[in-house]
């Protein structure tokens, strides 16, 4: 299972107003563990920042002046994400910007190459009525984000990877929150996460009796509420609501 936790930084809040992507940060997870094969690029936007956007990211047009444009990294980016599941917080924002960049180059739709999981939608389902920003989830799930002074594509992707693991399984942090692991700054210096310190993940094989007990439990949940969370968006069968 190949998953890519992705975050972008942009010149403003809406691509429809001409704003562009200035940073892409991606963290690769293989079997829900960091592989160390990350993707990180700063991009020259050829447009001004909206008021307040520079303060959020710490990036400037002077810093980005010698960086590649999206068209110069698009092949590398597509080869990296092709066929993967993208894990994104507030996916409509990042995907909207990336689809716009693709459209400007006449490259078709990114969504046709990947699947997308939105952790904001997941958090809203699990914690309805609560704040579900990345910072709020870090506090709620015990993920260390004390080193997050500014928004950054790779740094936020690393933090989101910890949040996603905690949100989906309760597994402890996978290491991105520690200052000595992957970090990045406006100068673009990145320290690669040392995957050698990780022990191999055990593989648990479900027995036939355990699977039967699991299905029976789901059947009771469906009979009681008409739907089980594990079903996702699947509508309940008539027999399940009887």
C-alpha positions in Angstrom: 0.0 0.0 0.0 1.6 3.3 -1.2 0.3 6.4 0.4 1.6 10.0 -0.1 0.9 12.6 2.5 0.8 15.9 0.6 0.6 19.6 1.5 1.0 22.7 -0.6 1.7 26.4 0.1 0.3 29.0 -2.2 0.3 32.8 -2.9 -3.3 33.1 -1.7 -6.5 31.4 -0.8 -8.1 31.0 -4.2 -6.6 29.7 -7.5 -9.6 31.3 -9.3 -8.1 34.7 -8.5 -4.8 33.8 -10.2 -2.9 32.5 -7.1 -0.3 29.8 -7.7 1.5 27.0 -5.8 4.8 28.0 -4.3 5.7 24.8 -2.4 4.8 21.1 -2.6 5.8 18.8 0.2 5.1 15.0 0.1 5.9 12.2 2.5 5.7 8.6 1.2 4.2 5.9 3.5 4.7 2.3 2.6 2.5 0.0 4.7 1.8 3.1 6.8 5.4 3.6 7.6 7.7 6.4 6.3 10.0 5.2 3.6 12.3 8.3 3.5 11.4 8.8 -0.2 10.0 12.3 0.2 9.3 14.9 -2.5 9.9 18.6 -1.8 10.0 21.5 -4.2 9.8 25.3 -4.0 8.2 26.9 -7.0 8.4 30.3 -8.7 4.8 31.5 -9.0 5.1 34.4 -11.5 2.6 36.4 -9.5 2.4 38.4 -6.3 1.5 37.1 -2.9 -1.9 38.1 -1.5 -1.7 40.3 1.7 -1.0 38.0 4.7 0.1 35.0 2.6 3.9 35.7 3.0 3.5 36.0 6.8 1.9 32.5 6.9 4.6 30.7 4.9 7.7 32.9 5.5 8.4 32.7 1.8 9.2 35.7 -0.4 9.3 36.4 -4.1 13.1 37.1 -3.7 13.6 33.6 -2.2 11.5 32.0 -5.0 13.0 33.9 -7.9 15.6 31.2 -8.8 13.3 28.3 -8.1 11.7 26.2 -11.0 8.3 26.8 -12.3 5.6 24.1 -11.9 6.0 23.2 -15.6 9.7 22.3 -14.9 8.9 19.8 -12.1 5.5 18.4 -13.3 7.0 15.3 -14.9 9.0 14.4 -11.8 5.9 15.2 -9.6 3.5 13.0 -11.6 6.0 10.1 -11.7 6.2 10.4 -7.9 2.5 10.4 -7.1 1.2 8.3 -10.0 -1.1 5.5 -8.8 -0.8 6.5 -5.1 -3.4 7.4 -2.5 -2.9 11.0 -1.5 -3.6 11.9 2.1 -4.4 15.6 2.3 -5.9 17.9 5.0 -8.7 19.9 3.4 -8.1 18.1 0.1 -10.4 20.4 -2.0 -7.9 23.3 -1.4 -4.7 21.6 -2.4 -6.3 19.5 -5.2 -7.9 22.7 -6.6 -4.6 24.4 -6.8 -2.8 21.4 -8.3 -5.6 20.7 -10.8 -5.3 24.4 -11.9 -1.6 24.0 -12.4 -2.2 20.9 -14.5 -4.9 22.7 -16.5 -2.6 25.7 -17.2 -0.2 23.2 -18.8 -2.9 21.2 -20.6 -1.9 18.1 -18.8 -5.3 16.6 -17.9 -6.6 15.9 -14.4 -4.4 14.8 -11.5 -7.5 13.1 -10.0 -7.3 10.6 -12.8 -3.9 9.4 -11.7 -4.4 9.2 -7.9 -7.0 8.5 -5.2 -7.5 11.1 -2.5 -8.3 10.8 1.2 -9.3 14.0 3.0 -8.2 13.9 6.7 -10.4 17.0 7.4 -13.5 15.1 6.4 -12.3 12.1 8.5 -11.8 14.4 11.5 -15.2 16.1 11.1 -16.8 12.6 11.2 -14.9 11.5 14.2 -15.0 14.8 16.1 -18.2 16.6 15.0 -18.7 20.1 16.2 -15.1 20.6 17.2 -12.2 22.5 15.7 -10.4 20.2 13.3 -7.5 22.2 12.0 -4.1 20.5 11.8 -3.0 22.3 15.0 -6.2 21.4 16.8 -5.8 17.7 15.8 -2.2 17.7 17.0 -3.4 18.8 20.4 -6.3 16.4 20.5 -4.3 13.4 19.3 -1.0 14.1 21.2 1.1 14.8 18.1 4.1 17.1 18.8 4.0 20.2 16.5 5.9 22.5 18.8 8.5 23.1 16.0 5.8 24.4 13.6 6.3 28.2 13.7 5.3 28.7 10.1 3.3 26.8 7.5 5.6 24.7 5.3 4.7 22.1 2.7 7.1 19.3 3.8 6.9 20.1 7.5 3.1 20.1 7.4 3.1 16.9 5.4 5.3 15.3 8.1 3.0 16.4 10.9 -0.1 15.3 9.0 1.5 11.9 8.6 1.6 11.5 12.4 -2.0 12.9 12.6 -3.3 10.5 10.0 -1.8 7.4 11.7 -3.2 8.5 15.1 -6.6 9.4 13.5 -6.9 6.0 11.8 -5.4 3.6 14.2 -4.3 5.2 17.4 -0.7 4.2 16.6 1.9 6.3 18.3 3.8 9.0 16.4 6.0 7.7 13.6 8.8 10.2 14.4 8.2 13.3 12.3 7.4 15.4 15.3 10.9 15.2 16.8 13.2 18.1 16.1 16.0 15.8 15.1 14.0 14.1 12.4 12.7 15.6 9.2 12.7 19.4 9.3 12.7 22.1 6.7 12.9 25.9 6.7 12.6 28.7 4.2 16.1 28.0 3.0 15.0 24.6 1.8 17.4 22.6 3.9 15.8 19.2 4.6 17.1 16.4 6.9 16.0 13.0 5.8 14.1 10.8 8.3 16.3 7.9 9.3 14.2 4.8 8.6 16.9 2.5 9.9 15.8 3.1 13.5 12.4 1.6 12.7 11.7 -2.0 13.6 10.0 -4.2 10.9 6.2 -4.0 11.3 4.6 -7.3 12.3 2.0 -8.7 10.0 -1.2 -9.9 11.7 -3.2 -12.6 9.9 -6.9 -12.7 10.8 -8.2 -16.2 11.4 -11.5 -17.5 9.9 -13.2 -17.5 13.4 -12.0 -13.9 14.1 -13.3 -12.8 10.7 -16.6 -14.5 11.4 -16.9 -12.7 14.8 -16.1 -9.4 13.1 -18.8 -9.8 10.5 -21.3 -10.8 13.2 -20.4 -7.6 15.1 -20.9 -5.5 12.0 -24.3 -7.2 11.4 -25.4 -6.2 14.9 -24.3 -2.6 14.4 -26.2 -2.4 11.0 -29.3 -3.9 12.6 -29.2 -1.4 15.4 -28.3 1.8 13.4 -28.8 0.8 9.8 -25.1 1.5 9.0 -21.6 0.7 10.2 -18.8 3.1 10.1 -16.6 0.6 8.2 -19.1 0.6 5.4 -18.0 4.1 4.3 -20.5 5.6 2.0 -22.2 2.3 1.1 -25.9 2.4 1.5 -27.2 -0.3 3.8 -29.0 -3.3 2.2 -32.7 -3.8 3.0 -31.8 -6.9 4.9 -29.5 -4.9 7.1 -32.2 -2.5 8.3 -34.9 -5.0 8.9 
